[in-house]
Amino acid sequence: MVYGTSLPTAKQNTQQVHFKNNLSRRAVALSIFTKLLVLLDQKITVTSFYQDKY
């Protein structure tokens, strides 16, 4: 009886771990993407600032 109940929970655990891994990968990708966007935005503002100044 214990064996019968432990099998589906193990399957659920692997599914949860897989889901968490996917979420963390997406979060990392999103943060990298956001940092790139911020860097691009800063670069654009800096170049336009210099163009306005000189």
Secondary structure as UniProt FT lines:
FT   HELIX           2..53
//
